[in-house]
Amino acid sequence: MKRRYAILPLLILLSFLSSLAASAFASFTVTTDKSSYYLGETLVIFISGATPNGHVLFQLNGPNGPVWAWEETAGSDGSLTYELKLPTDWPTGEYTLYVKDAATGNTATYTFSVSSPPPVVSVVNLSANVTVVYVGGAVKFTAYVYDQYGDAMANVEVKLYINGEFYASENTTYAGEAEFIVTFGEEGIFEVYAIADDVKSNSIGVRVLSAPTAAFIELTASETEVEAGDVVQFTATVYDQYSHLMAGVEVNLIVDGALYDTKTTGTGGMAFFLVRFDAPGTHEVYAAVGTTTSNIITITVSPPPPTPTVTTIHLEVDKTEAFTGESVTFRATVYDQNGNPMPDVHVTFYVNDEAYSIRTTDTSGVATLRIMFGEEGAYTVYAVSGSVQSNSVTVTVTRPPPGIPTAIYVVVGLVILVIILLVFQILRRRGY
């Protein structure tokens, strides 16, 4: 019994020595879970044949040299597993992993490749050309798809959702854009978003309003008091229920309860009408679009003024006494019933009750006549236009006084000359 217990320590020693021998002669290796990786993936390293519980040194070299170095401890069986997440900013290319058993000095290497991960949808941006429309209006939505590198992605299926329900799908163009035209047929607020490869875009709220209808019409007139035969311009301005001007709307103009004319509003929401009023009195005017009517404007039309007629002719003369051979000027001014001078009126001048000449009044209503009387006598002159006769003026014509003989002028001249000479001679003798 004692010999059996004496052998036990020897057996333990032999077992330990055998394990050391096994570890000394085991192959020291390093591998990874695969031979190629993408940046950002996790690299799994497997070590076998290391010194049990011994230190293992690591160094990872990239395309441009060492990128990482560290130390780990092997397990009791000489194995080791280590995970390393490859940073996304490391260079791509071939990598070599160097490991060393610190106790035995054994080394091992393993080479693998690292590349950039393939592009995947990372961001989806959604935009809309408008966010408020009327029922029946259309909105253009554009989805922009980008990968993790910020580059636009082509040929990616984009799905559009409205209030959580699938609406349509489109593939992106080379520019990474997918367009959707959505027509909204009912009122409400709608949430719209896009999804590409399970990446959801921002949401856009679209407000759909009821279609605009004419709710208010403002009617104005250029004037409200006119004479018969005058024309008045009316302007009808149409607003919808949102107080917006309405273009392309047919507006009826009603005069005294009857349709007068129909016009279409322009871009400014206005329709223009020209109405001629011939009948004196008051007239009610308003505009209508469907059942919507404007304010009422009352137009007061007065009778037209009477046509100007010749009522008075006033005759003037520049002189009432003249010598034979002299000219006398007559001016006949024609007035209407309102006392206004009348242009372009034909006036006949009479001399001693005989028609002498016809003249036409100028812009001041004046007709002018010049007469040179060759014989002595009294001449009565008046003017007539239509049935209206002017006042009469009388011009008395006489012979001019007899003239002084020429010889007398000669004698008087000689006498004056002699007197001048005598005065000059006297002054000279006296020394002046």
C-alpha positions, 0 to 999 in steps of 0.5 A: 500500500505504501509503495502504491502511494510512493508511485503516485508522485512519479506518475504526476511528474511523468504526466506533466513532462508528457504535456510539456513535450506535447506542447513543445512538439505541437504546430503553432498556427494562426488563421481567421474565420475567412480570407477576405473582409470589408472595412467595418467587419469583425475579424476573428483570429484563431491561435492553436499550439501556443504555450498553455497559459503563455503570452502570444504577441500579435502584429497586423500589417496593412498595405502601408505597414503596421496598423495594430500590435497587441498581446494576449494570453493563450488558454490552458490548451494552448488555443486562443480566439480573438475578435478585432473590428476593422476600422472603416478608415483603414486602407484597403488591400492585403493584410498580414497577421504576424503572431509569436509564442513568447515562451517558445519563440515560435511564429506564424503568419496569415494573409487576408484581404480587406476591401471597401464594403459594397454600396448600400442604401444609407440615406433617403431624402424626400422632397415635394414641389408643393405641400398645399393643394386643392382637391384634384391637384397634383404634387410631385415628390422626388426621392433622393437615394444615397449610399454610405459614401454619400454617392447617389445610387442608381437603379434602386427601387423606391416605394412611396407610402401615403398615410402608411399605405403603399402607393407606387414604386419607381427605380432611381435614375443615374442621378439617384432620383425617383419621381412620383406624381400624386393626384389628391382626390379628397380633402385632408392632411396626408403623410407621405414618405419613401422607403428604399431597402428598408431605409425610410425617408423623412415624412412630408405633410400635404394639406389638401383643400377643397376646390376653390369656388367663387365666394365673393365678387366686388363690383366697381364702376368708373362713374355712377352719374352719366348722361344718356349715350355715355359709356361706363366701365365696370370691373368685377373682381372675384375671390374664392373662399380662401380670399384668393383672386380667381382667374379663368372664371366666367362672370355675368353682368346683370343690368336691370335684371337682364344678362348684359354680357359675359366676360372671363377673369384674367390673372388678376381675378378681374373681368371688365365690362363696357355698358352704354346707357341710352335711357334716362333714369336709374339702372341697377347693375351687379355681377354674378358667378353661379349663385354668388352675386356682387354688390349692386351699383345704381347708375343715374342717367340724365337726359342728353343736353339739347343740341346747340342752336343759333340763338343770338348774333351780335354784330360789331363794326370798327367804325360807323363813319367812313370816306369813300374808298375806305374799308370797314370791318364787321364782326358777327359773333354767334351764340347758342341757347346756353350763351356759348359761342358757336364755331363752324356756323355759316353767317350771311351778311346783308347790306341794305337788305341785300345778301352781300357775302357768306362767312363761317364762324371761327373757333371763337364763334366769330365771322368777319367781313371787310367792306370798302364802300366806293359811294357816298351814302348810309349803309345798313348792315346785319347778319343772318344765320338760319332764322336768327338775325343780328342787330343792325349797324349803319355806316355813313360814307362821305367824300373826303375833304378837298385837297390843298393845291400843289402850287401852294405847297411849293410857294410855302416851301420857298418862303421858308427857305428864303427866311432861313437864308436871311437869318443865316446872313444876319447872324454871319454879319454879327459875328455869330 
